[in-house]
Amino acid sequence: QVQLVESGGGLVQPGGSLTLSCAASVTSFANYVMTWYRQPPGKQRELVAIITISGGTNYADSVKGRFTISRDNAKNTVNLQMNSLKSEDTAVYYCNARRVGTISTYWGQGTQVTVSS
């Protein structure tokens, strides 16, 4: 049973920073592609950032240059460093794990990020 637990969300002023963390209770964490999604109020869930098993990364255009995804395979964690936050970054942020070579995908419970003055 795979469990993902996000943390680090909260209220931050525009221009501020937050770091989200996702802890995964899995074996062979290094074999999982890890992705951060978000769901703004009243909108559909969207991909924010992805990191492959080899450490390659990709980002939504809206966060390029401001967000950085990273992983620590020794600690079974994936982080999302968010800088220069804007009000439009307000959303529930979800961690997703997908084991390479399978269609199995797992979700965390989400963590709220609110950017407001």
Protein Blocks (a to p, Z undefined) as FASTA:
>chain_A
ZZdddehiacddehiacddddddddehkllpccddddddehiacddfbdcdfkopacddf
klgokaccdddfknopacdddehiafklgccdddddddehiabdcddebjaddddZZ
